[in-house]
Amino acid sequence: MRLGLERKQSWISWLRRSTSMSDNPLLISSVPRSLEAKSKIFGLELSDILILFLNLSLQNLIFGSTRFKGFMVYGTTLFVGFILFFIKRGKPDSYLQHLGEYITSPSVRFAGLNDRFYKKFKQKEDL
């Protein structure tokens, strides 16, 4: 009887030693604080950077060969970048997208209206 108890205790102590976190480096790893945070460059989201580069390319296409190139191409891009940076400071991710959706959506929503985009799911009998 005593031999079985010693085996059980030695097995439990072996299991505790083998699963301790200091022995296994895979159990301890550094993780970024926020896994859901979006990538940002100079405090702007990637969609904002895309808007800036779109503005830069269009302004360069229009004003690239004129003498107003420096002011119109680089000046407007820097201006839009500073405006985006200061407007979005302290706001949640995708703030401008949600603000635009809020402004363009109707102010009153009716619960009894039919959904224009609803499509009936095909059942086996319909096929």
Secondary structure as UniProt FT lines:
FT   HELIX           2..18
FT   TURN            21..23
FT   TURN            25..27
FT   TURN            35..36
FT   STRAND          40..41
FT   TURN            42..43
FT   STRAND          44..45
FT   HELIX           46..63
FT   TURN            64..65
FT   TURN            67..68
FT   HELIX           70..75
FT   HELIX           76..87
FT   TURN            89..90
FT   TURN            93..94
FT   HELIX           95..104
FT   TURN            111..112
FT   TURN            116..117
FT   TURN            124..126
//
